[in-house]
Amino acid sequence: MKGLNDLKYAGFLAFSCGVLLAAASPAQAQQASPTDDLDAIIDTANDPDAALRLAREQSDTGDLIAAAATMERALLAQPGAATTRLRLYYVTTLCRLDDRARAQIELAKINPAQIDEGDWRIAVDACGALERPTGVAAAPRALAGKLAIGFAYDTDALGALSVAFNFPGLGSVADDDFSFIAAGQIDGRVALGQSYLYGGLWGQTKNALGPSGLDYQIGAVRAGYGRQTGGFGFSLGGVVEHARLQGAPFVTEYGGQAEMAVTTGRTGRIALRGEAVRQDYVGSLPFFSRNGGRYDLAIDYSATTRRNAQWVIGAAVEDKTADTDYLGYRGARVYSAFRQPIGHAGGYGALSSTIRFVDFRDALFITDRQETRFFTRAALGMPIFGNGFGVEGGVSHTRRDYNQASFLRDYDSFGVDVQLVWNFGK
C-alpha cells in the first residue's frame, strides 16, 4: 500500500496549484509541495510591498485588471494594518476601472491615521470627490478556499495503491478504471496587527467506479500563529491528518509545522518550512509496525512575473522512523510548478511536477528497497457561470521505479481528469 503516499503527493500538488490561500503556513510535509497550498508559496500575496510594486508596474503598462488581481490576492493574505498603502492604491485602481461602489467598500476598511497624504491625493485624482474614512473597520478576517468535483481515468488504477512482485515468468497485472474524485481546501485567518491566527481544512477522495479497488480518502486540519514584518515572516502551528484506505482507517498523524520566509527582489520569495509528526497505523503488529515519526524539511524559491504568471521550484529531505526498522526510510525530492493566466476572462494553464527518491532502511534477511517516484500533471482551466466557478481538465503521468534487488515491478500509469471547480472567498 505504499502508493498512498504517491497519490497524496500528486493530488495535493495538482489541486493546490489553483488555490489562493489566505494564510502563509507550513504545509503537509509528505505532499509534493510542502505547504498548505502551492499558490501560498508562489504568490506575492505574503509581501504587501512586493505586491504594491508589481501592481504599479502593471498599472503603468495599462493592465489595470492584472493590477487589481495582484492587489486582491495580497489583501486576502495580509488584510491588516501593514496593507494600508496597498488598499488605498487598490481603491485608486478600482476608480480607474470605474468600479466606485467597490472602491467605497474598500475605502471604509482603511485606518485614516495610517493614510499617506501623497497616496491620498493620487486616490482623489482617480476617484474625484472622495470622502475620507473616519474610523477603522471591524477586525479584518479572511476566508478563502477551493472545492472541486469530477471524474478521472487511470490506465493502471489497480497498481496505484499496491506493489507487485517481479519474478521471472510472473506476468504483470494492470487494470484501468474510472473514478469519482473530489477535493477541497478552506483556509482562514484573523489579523492581529502584523500578526495573525490561521486555520485550515484540506481533504480529497478518489473512489473507483469499477473493480480496481482504487479507494482512498485523506483529510487534514491545521491551526497556528504567524507574523509578517516587512519582508520577513514566520508561522508556527499544529496539524492532524487522517487517511482511510479501501473503506477502513489506515493512518493518523499529528504534530507541528513551522515556516520562515523572506522576500527578495521585485516579487521573489524564499521559504524554509519543516514538519514533524507522529504516525499511528491501524493494524500494526509487534513484528510489523509502521508506527513512528516523520520529519520533513523543504526550501523553495517562488516569484510572479510581470504577466502575472506564478512559478516555484524547490527541494526537500525527509526521514521516517518505524517500530519495525526496515519499514522506515530516508528520502529527498525536487518539485516545481507553473501557472499562467490565459486571456482576460480568467482562463489559465498549469504545470506541476515532482521527483521523489525513497531509500528504505536495510535489515538482515530483508531485501534492499529503493524507489524513485515521478509525477507530472498539466491542466487547462476556464471560468463558467461566474462567481468563481470554472471547469478544469488535466492529463497526468505517474511512475514508480524500483531497484532490481527489491524484486518489485515498476509502476507506470497515465491519467485524465475533468473537474468542476469553485474558488471562493476574499
MARTOR-333497 format. One record per residue (C-alpha): residue in one letter; x negated, z, y. Coordinates in steps of 0.1 Angstrom, whole numbers, padded with zeros to 4 digits. Layout:
BEGIN
A,X,Z,Y
...
This chain:
BEGIN
M,0000,0000,0000
K,-0030,-0004,0023
G,-0013,-0034,0040
L,0009,-0010,0061
N,-0020,-0004,0085
D,-0024,-0041,0090
L,0013,-0045,0098
K,0011,-0016,0122
Y,-0018,-0032,0140
A,-0002,-0066,0141
G,0033,-0055,0151
F,0022,-0033,0179
L,-0003,-0058,0194
A,0022,-0086,0194
F,0051,-0065,0206
S,0032,-0046,0233
C,0018,-0078,0248
G,0052,-0082,0265
V,0058,-0047,0277
L,0052,-0034,0312
L,0046,0003,0307
A,0055,0030,0331
A,0027,0053,0321
A,-0011,0049,0317
S,-0016,0068,0285
P,-0038,0066,0254
A,-0023,0045,0226
Q,-0019,0046,0189
A,-0055,0045,0175
Q,-0046,0026,0144
Q,-0029,-0001,0164
A,-0047,-0032,0173
S,-0049,-0023,0209
P,-0053,0015,0211
T,-0028,0024,0237
D,0007,0027,0243
D,0012,-0007,0252
L,-0012,-0035,0259
D,0002,-0045,0293
A,-0006,-0010,0304
I,-0042,-0019,0296
I,-0042,-0054,0310
D,-0022,-0048,0341
T,-0034,-0038,0376
A,-0005,-0015,0379
N,-0026,0016,0375
D,-0045,0009,0406
P,-0023,0005,0437
D,-0053,-0006,0459
A,-0062,-0034,0435
A,-0025,-0044,0433
L,-0023,-0045,0471
R,-0054,-0066,0474
L,-0041,-0091,0448
A,-0006,-0092,0464
R,-0021,-0100,0498
E,-0042,-0128,0483
Q,-0011,-0142,0466
S,0009,-0140,0499
D,-0019,-0157,0518
T,-0017,-0187,0494
G,0021,-0188,0499
D,0031,-0174,0465
L,0054,-0147,0476
I,0072,-0144,0443
A,0040,-0137,0425
A,0030,-0111,0452
A,0063,-0094,0448
A,0059,-0093,0410
T,0024,-0078,0413
M,0037,-0050,0435
E,0067,-0043,0414
R,0045,-0036,0384
A,0023,-0013,0404
L,0052,0006,0419
L,0066,0011,0384
A,0034,0026,0372
Q,0025,0046,0403
P,0057,0055,0422
G,0042,0084,0441
A,0026,0090,0475
A,-0005,0070,0467
T,0015,0038,0469
T,0029,0042,0504
R,0009,0012,0518
L,0018,-0008,0488
R,0055,-0001,0490
L,0056,-0009,0527
Y,0039,-0043,0520
Y,0065,-0048,0493
V,0091,-0043,0520
T,0074,-0068,0541
T,0073,-0093,0513
L,0110,-0088,0504
C,0119,-0096,0540
R,0098,-0127,0539
L,0118,-0136,0508
D,0150,-0129,0527
D,0160,-0100,0505
R,0167,-0075,0532
A,0191,-0054,0511
R,0163,-0047,0486
A,0139,-0041,0514
Q,0161,-0014,0528
I,0163,0003,0495
E,0125,0003,0491
L,0120,0014,0527
A,0141,0046,0520
K,0116,0057,0493
I,0087,0059,0518
N,0075,0091,0533
P,0074,0084,0571
A,0045,0108,0576
Q,0023,0085,0555
I,0031,0052,0572
D,0001,0035,0588
E,0011,0021,0623
G,-0006,-0012,0617
D,0012,-0017,0584
W,0045,-0007,0601
R,0040,-0034,0628
I,0034,-0060,0601
A,0067,-0050,0584
V,0086,-0051,0617
D,0072,-0086,0624
A,0085,-0098,0590
C,0118,-0079,0590
G,0128,-0079,0626
A,0149,-0048,0636
L,0139,-0022,0611
E,0149,0014,0611
R,0120,0037,0604
P,0127,0061,0575
T,0133,0097,0585
G,0129,0116,0552
V,0114,0115,0517
A,0134,0101,0488
A,0140,0123,0458
A,0111,0129,0434
P,0101,0095,0421
R,0107,0087,0385
A,0101,0056,0364
L,0116,0044,0332
A,0109,0011,0315
G,0109,-0005,0281
K,0114,-0034,0258
L,0138,-0040,0229
A,0135,-0069,0205
I,0156,-0080,0175
G,0153,-0111,0154
F,0142,-0127,0122
A,0108,-0136,0106
Y,0095,-0157,0078
D,0062,-0150,0059
T,0046,-0173,0034
D,0034,-0142,0014
A,0057,-0113,0021
L,0050,-0097,-0013
G,0013,-0091,-0006
A,0019,-0076,0029
L,0022,-0041,0016
S,0003,-0043,-0017
V,-0030,-0053,-0032
A,-0036,-0073,-0063
F,-0065,-0073,-0088
N,-0086,-0105,-0090
F,-0096,-0107,-0127
P,-0106,-0139,-0144
G,-0076,-0156,-0159
L,-0051,-0135,-0139
G,-0030,-0157,-0118
S,-0021,-0149,-0082
V,0015,-0139,-0073
A,0029,-0146,-0039
D,0065,-0145,-0027
D,0076,-0160,0006
D,0106,-0143,0023
F,0127,-0140,0054
S,0130,-0106,0071
F,0151,-0089,0097
I,0128,-0075,0124
A,0134,-0051,0153
A,0111,-0032,0177
G,0115,-0010,0207
Q,0094,0008,0233
I,0106,0031,0261
D,0082,0048,0285
G,0089,0071,0314
R,0070,0092,0339
V,0077,0116,0367
A,0053,0116,0396
L,0038,0148,0409
G,0019,0136,0439
Q,-0012,0119,0425
S,-0004,0134,0391
Y,0024,0126,0366
L,0040,0136,0334
Y,0046,0108,0309
G,0065,0104,0277
G,0074,0075,0254
L,0090,0064,0222
W,0079,0034,0201
G,0093,0021,0168
Q,0096,-0010,0146
T,0112,-0021,0114
K,0109,-0050,0091
N,0134,-0054,0062
A,0132,-0082,0037
L,0163,-0103,0031
G,0150,-0115,-0003
P,0132,-0100,-0033
S,0097,-0095,-0018
G,0102,-0058,-0011
L,0087,-0060,0024
D,0104,-0030,0039
Y,0089,-0005,0063
Q,0097,0015,0095
I,0073,0031,0119
G,0081,0054,0148
A,0062,0074,0173
V,0068,0098,0202
R,0042,0110,0227
A,0041,0130,0259
G,0014,0143,0282
Y,-0001,0147,0317
G,-0021,0123,0338
R,-0037,0119,0372
Q,-0047,0089,0393
T,-0071,0094,0422
G,-0083,0063,0439
G,-0099,0040,0413
F,-0102,0067,0386
G,-0075,0080,0363
F,-0071,0101,0332
S,-0044,0112,0309
L,-0041,0137,0280
G,-0012,0143,0256
G,0001,0147,0221
V,0015,0122,0197
V,0036,0124,0165
E,0042,0094,0142
H,0061,0088,0110
A,0062,0059,0087
R,0086,0050,0059
L,0079,0025,0031
Q,0105,0008,0009
G,0131,0033,0019
A,0111,0065,0014
P,0090,0087,0036
F,0053,0077,0034
V,0031,0094,0060
T,0034,0117,0091
E,0006,0122,0116
Y,0003,0144,0146
G,-0025,0152,0171
G,-0037,0143,0205
Q,-0047,0113,0227
A,-0068,0110,0258
E,-0078,0082,0282
M,-0102,0078,0311
A,-0101,0046,0332
V,-0119,0033,0363
T,-0111,0002,0383
T,-0138,-0024,0390
G,-0139,-0054,0413
R,-0107,-0070,0425
T,-0084,-0063,0396
G,-0107,-0052,0368
R,-0102,-0020,0348
I,-0124,-0003,0322
A,-0107,0022,0299
L,-0121,0046,0273
R,-0095,0061,0250
G,-0095,0083,0220
E,-0071,0097,0194
A,-0075,0125,0168
V,-0046,0132,0144
R,-0039,0149,0111
Q,-0023,0128,0084
D,0001,0141,0057
Y,0011,0117,0030
V,0041,0121,0008
G,0034,0124,-0029
S,-0002,0135,-0027
L,-0017,0150,-0058
P,-0048,0173,-0062
F,-0068,0145,-0077
F,-0054,0117,-0055
S,-0047,0127,-0019
R,-0050,0107,0013
N,-0043,0138,0034
G,-0069,0143,0061
G,-0079,0134,0096
R,-0080,0101,0115
Y,-0102,0096,0146
D,-0104,0066,0169
L,-0125,0057,0200
A,-0120,0024,0219
I,-0132,0008,0251
D,-0119,-0023,0267
Y,-0120,-0043,0299
S,-0090,-0059,0315
A,-0081,-0079,0346
T,-0055,-0100,0362
T,-0062,-0135,0376
R,-0050,-0149,0409
R,-0024,-0168,0390
N,-0011,-0135,0376
A,-0025,-0141,0341
Q,-0034,-0109,0323
W,-0062,-0105,0297
V,-0080,-0078,0278
I,-0110,-0076,0255
G,-0121,-0045,0236
A,-0138,-0029,0207
A,-0133,0003,0187
V,-0147,0025,0160
E,-0126,0046,0136
D,-0130,0072,0109
K,-0106,0086,0083
T,-0112,0116,0061
A,-0093,0123,0029
D,-0090,0152,0005
T,-0099,0126,-0022
D,-0131,0115,-0006
Y,-0131,0078,-0017
L,-0097,0073,0000
G,-0113,0079,0034
Y,-0131,0051,0053
R,-0151,0041,0084
G,-0142,0011,0104
A,-0146,-0010,0135
R,-0125,-0036,0153
V,-0125,-0060,0182
Y,-0094,-0072,0199
S,-0082,-0094,0227
A,-0050,-0106,0243
F,-0040,-0131,0270
R,-0006,-0136,0287
Q,0000,-0164,0312
P,0032,-0169,0332
I,0047,-0204,0330
G,0066,-0218,0359
H,0087,-0197,0383
A,0116,-0189,0361
G,0099,-0161,0341
G,0086,-0180,0311
Y,0052,-0170,0296
G,0027,-0178,0269
A,0008,-0151,0250
L,-0020,-0149,0225
S,-0034,-0119,0207
S,-0060,-0114,0180
T,-0077,-0086,0161
I,-0106,-0085,0136
R,-0110,-0052,0118
F,-0136,-0041,0092
V,-0130,-0012,0069
D,-0155,0004,0045
F,-0141,0029,0021
R,-0163,0058,0011
D,-0184,0055,-0020
A,-0178,0077,-0050
L,-0192,0080,-0086
F,-0174,0057,-0111
I,-0153,0042,-0082
T,-0159,0005,-0073
D,-0172,-0001,-0038
R,-0145,-0014,-0015
Q,-0147,-0032,0018
E,-0121,-0051,0037
T,-0122,-0075,0067
R,-0088,-0080,0082
F,-0077,-0107,0106
F,-0046,-0111,0127
T,-0036,-0137,0153
R,-0003,-0144,0170
A,0007,-0170,0196
A,0041,-0168,0213
L,0062,-0185,0240
G,0090,-0168,0258
M,0117,-0178,0283
P,0144,-0159,0301
I,0181,-0163,0292
F,0212,-0146,0306
G,0192,-0129,0334
N,0189,-0091,0337
G,0157,-0091,0317
F,0169,-0109,0286
G,0148,-0136,0270
V,0140,-0153,0238
E,0106,-0153,0222
G,0092,-0174,0194
G,0059,-0168,0177
V,0036,-0180,0150
S,0010,-0157,0133
H,-0017,-0156,0107
T,-0027,-0125,0087
R,-0057,-0124,0063
R,-0075,-0097,0043
D,-0108,-0104,0027
Y,-0122,-0080,0001
N,-0158,-0077,-0012
Q,-0164,-0091,-0047
A,-0172,-0057,-0062
S,-0138,-0044,-0054
F,-0121,-0068,-0078
L,-0093,-0072,-0054
R,-0076,-0105,-0044
D,-0078,-0118,-0009
Y,-0045,-0120,0010
D,-0035,-0148,0033
S,-0001,-0154,0050
F,0013,-0174,0078
G,0044,-0162,0097
V,0071,-0175,0121
D,0094,-0153,0141
V,0121,-0157,0168
Q,0134,-0127,0187
L,0159,-0118,0214
V,0141,-0096,0239
W,0153,-0073,0266
N,0129,-0059,0292
F,0144,-0032,0314
G,0135,-0006,0339
K,0119,-0003,0373
